[in-house]
Amino acid sequence: MNMYHRKRIYYKNVYEYLTKYKYLVKELGFSNRQIERIYSELYQDYRNFSYYWLQTGLLEQASKQYDYAMQHFHSAERINPKSYAIKHAIARNYCKYALFLNSKVQSDEMFAEGKRKFLELIYQNEHLVSKPYSIHSLIFEAMNYYNQFNLHIPEEEDKLFMRLLNDAAKINHNDGVITNLQRQYLSFKYKQMNHFDNAYYEYEGAIDE
C-alpha cells in the first residue's frame, strides 16, 4: 500500500471517529442540538459518504425522530447497500419506531418488519462476528415491544430467541453483555409466566452455560 492510500485510510478513520454520534455524546458531552449543528456544517463536504447519513440517522433516532432517521438510513444504504452497520440500524429503527405509532396495526407491522430484517442479518454467515450484536438488539427491542403493549410472546418466538441466545453465547464466550441479556430475558419470561395464564415456559436448562 502506497503512502497516498495510507493517508487516505488514516484521514477516513479520523473523520469517522471524530464524527461518530456516540463519541460526540459520551466522550465529548455534546447535546443533540450541538451535534445537529456539526452535521449540518459537514453536509456539503460529506453528503456523498454513507457514514455521514448513518450517523445523522442515529442522531435522529436518539431524538425519537424515527421517520427522519429512516430516511437518513436509506440514504446511507443507497450509497453503500452492502453495509452491515446500515442494515442493522434500519432493522433497529423499525423496532423502535413501532413503539411510538398510534395505530396498533401499524405497530405490529413495523415491529414484524424490523424483526424480519434482523433475522436476515443474523442468518447471513458472512456476518458471523457481528451476529451476537444483532441478536442482542433484536431480543432487547422485542422485550420492550411485548412489555409496552402488554403482549404474550408467542411460543415459537420464545423458542427462537432462546436458540439465538445460545448461539450468541457460543460465538462470544464469557461475554458480559450476552450474559446480562440472558438474565434479562429469563426475568422477562418469568414475568410473562406470572402475568399470563396457560404459560408454557420451562426454565431449568433453558440456556446452555
SVG drawing of the C-alpha trace seen along z (x, -y; Angstrom):
<svg xmlns="http://www.w3.org/2000/svg" viewBox="-55 -25 59 53">
<polyline fill="none" stroke="black" stroke-width="0.4" points="0.0,0.0 1.5,-3.3 1.7,-6.5 -1.4,-8.1 -3.7,-5.2 -2.3,-5.0 -3.0,-8.7 -6.5,-8.3 -7.3,-5.5 -5.9,-7.4 -7.9,-10.5 -11.0,-8.4 -10.6,-6.7 -10.1,-10.0 -13.1,-11.5 -15.3,-8.6 -14.1,-8.5 -14.5,-12.2 -17.9,-12.4 -19.4,-9.3 -22.6,-10.1 -21.8,-8.0 -18.4,-9.5 -19.7,-13.1 -22.3,-12.3 -20.4,-10.0 -16.8,-11.2 -17.3,-14.9 -20.6,-15.5 -22.3,-17.3 -26.0,-17.7 -28.1,-16.5 -28.6,-20.1 -24.9,-20.8 -24.3,-17.6 -27.0,-18.6 -25.2,-21.8 -21.9,-19.9 -23.5,-17.5 -25.2,-20.4 -21.8,-22.1 -20.4,-18.9 -23.2,-18.3 -21.6,-19.9 -18.4,-18.0 -19.6,-14.6 -23.1,-14.2 -21.8,-11.5 -20.5,-9.4 -22.7,-6.7 -21.2,-7.1 -22.4,-10.7 -26.0,-9.6 -25.7,-6.7 -24.5,-9.0 -27.2,-11.6 -29.8,-8.8 -28.5,-7.7 -28.8,-11.3 -32.5,-11.4 -33.1,-8.0 -31.8,-9.2 -34.1,-12.2 -37.0,-9.8 -37.5,-11.2 -37.8,-7.7 -39.3,-8.7 -36.4,-11.1 -33.9,-8.5 -35.3,-6.0 -34.9,-8.5 -31.2,-9.0 -30.5,-5.3 -32.0,-4.6 -29.8,-7.4 -26.8,-5.7 -28.0,-2.3 -28.3,-3.7 -24.6,-4.8 -23.4,-1.6 -26.0,1.2 -23.9,3.9 -23.1,2.3 -23.9,4.4 -24.0,1.4 -26.5,-0.4 -28.8,2.7 -28.6,3.2 -29.5,-0.4 -32.5,-0.1 -33.8,3.0 -33.4,1.5 -35.2,-1.7 -38.2,0.3 -38.4,1.9 -38.0,-1.3 -40.4,-3.2 -43.1,-0.5 -43.3,-1.7 -44.3,-5.2 -47.1,-4.7 -50.7,-5.4 -52.1,-2.5 -51.6,1.0 -51.9,2.5 -49.1,0.2 -47.0,1.0 -47.4,4.7 -46.4,4.3 -43.4,2.1 -42.1,4.5 -42.6,7.5 -40.5,5.8 -37.8,4.9 -37.7,8.5 -37.6,9.9 -34.6,7.6 -32.7,8.6 -33.2,12.3 -31.9,11.8 -28.7,10.3 -28.4,12.9 -28.6,15.8 -26.1,14.4 -22.9,16.4 -20.6,13.7 -21.6,11.5 -20.9,14.2 -18.7,12.0 -21.5,9.4 -24.2,12.0 -24.4,11.5 -24.7,7.8 -27.9,8.2 -29.2,10.9 -28.8,8.6 -30.6,5.8 -33.4,8.0 -34.2,9.6 -33.8,6.3 -36.2,4.5 -38.6,7.4 -38.8,7.3 -39.5,3.6 -42.3,4.3 -44.1,7.0 -43.8,5.1 -45.1,1.9 -48.2,3.4 -48.7,6.0 -48.5,8.9 -47.8,12.6 -44.7,13.6 -45.6,16.5 -44.2,19.8 -42.3,20.2 -40.7,16.8 -39.7,17.6 -38.0,20.8 -36.3,18.9 -34.9,16.3 -33.6,19.0 -31.8,20.6 -30.4,17.3 -29.1,16.6 -27.4,19.9 -25.8,19.2 -24.6,15.8 -23.1,17.3 -21.2,19.9 -19.8,17.3 -18.7,14.9 -17.7,17.0 -17.8,15.2 -19.3,12.1 -20.8,10.0 -23.3,8.2 -24.7,11.5 -24.7,13.0 -26.6,9.9 -29.1,10.3 -29.7,13.9 -30.6,12.8 -32.8,10.1 -34.6,12.5 -35.2,15.1 -36.6,12.3 -38.8,11.3 -40.1,14.8 -40.7,15.2 -42.8,12.0 -44.7,13.3 -45.4,16.6 -46.8,14.9 -48.9,12.4 -50.5,14.6 -52.4,17.8 -51.5,21.2 -47.8,20.3 -45.7,22.9 -42.3,21.9 -39.6,24.3 -36.7,22.8 -34.3,25.4 -31.6,25.9 -33.2,23.3 -29.9,21.6 -26.6,23.5 -23.8,22.3"/>
</svg>
